[in-house]
Amino acid sequence: MKVDLSGRTALVTGASRGIGKAIALSLAEAGADIAVNYRRDADAAAETVAEIQAMGRKAKAYSASVENWDEDEAMVAEVLKDFGGIGILVNNAGIASRGQSVADTDPAEMERVVRVHAFGPHYLSKLVIPSMRKEGRGDIIMISSVATLGMAGRGGPYNMGKAAMEALALTLAKEERAYGIRTNIVAPSLTVTEMGKRLTKATTGVDDIHDLDARSPFGRVSTPEDVAAAVTWLVSSANPYANGQKININGGG
């Protein structure tokens, strides 16, 4: 079944690079117009916008730190003015924690990480839902992590933030289904992104992430496009009924 998202608009957070960019491009390739959120790298966001526009889709970049309510409120108002509606929200923006034990974690770090992963998606969902309810179909996707499967040590802030994000998704799946809104979770494992490369070096001492290919499922580390494929399917008519579900993009573990 060919995925067709023509006539729909997606707001993708953290879409200037990595997984967010791959999701934005995949949704655009399927026909959606894209609001590209970024925090700092305006040039990278502009490149994403240009690639989407080259496909014949409408795209525009919007700067906002997702954990800031005022910036989110202003961004959503601008997107609604520019695009007329938001039928797809992908809460992708994220940051890593520093790998400290709970006893050694700076409280400010814990708050920042949790705010980005949990407060940001809550703020944006709250802001987008009133207009999304009028779309006929709406989709909210939370980009979580397989970290919530194991809750490994030295990842307290990240584990907390992603767990709260997943709790929000499961809550919204029940609250908003009467309005035709599906809320689902996509949880990548280690992925070939700049963050993934830094994490690999910090945790394993391996300089090249592809040195891990041979011991990864299917002989390679996951790519942003693997994650984007799941997102694109979930928000399309190819998915008529999955709601409140989590797909782990980890090759089976």
C-alpha angles and dihedrals in degrees: 000000000000114000112233119184096166113150094022129111124212128198108205118187120214089017100147094089147356120013093352093055092048090051092049092050093046093051090047091050087055090054107269127134112233137219104201114209120198136164109207116347104080093168093055090047090051090053090053090049092049092051091051093047089051086063089058095255129127115251138166134175124236125190117218138136101232094216091061113087096200093051091046092049092051092046096050091048090053094047092050090049093049100040104024095231146009116232098167128042119186112190098202107136111114147153133207127242120233100252098251128144117253089255091056100038118116108237090225090057092050092051094047095049093046092046092054095047100036112016093045095055090044092052094046095045090051091049097045102041099076092060094034090059088066095053097083089233128032133180131198117188124191115203101212129158141248083244087092090063094064106016090211122202121265092036103084100135094044093045091048094048095048093044090053090048090054091048089053091050094052091047093050091047088065099036099049106033090093086065094051093258118140119199119196140165128231114192118192126198121214105330134191099258133117089263090048092051092050091047092050092052093045096048103034106018089236112142097197115051090205089067082079094057095093093057095042126093112276089011098283144073114255118268131214088251090061089059093043092054091059093047093049092051094047094053095045135085086256083078106056099156115017108113131155091018133137124215115196110210096203105113091252097310 
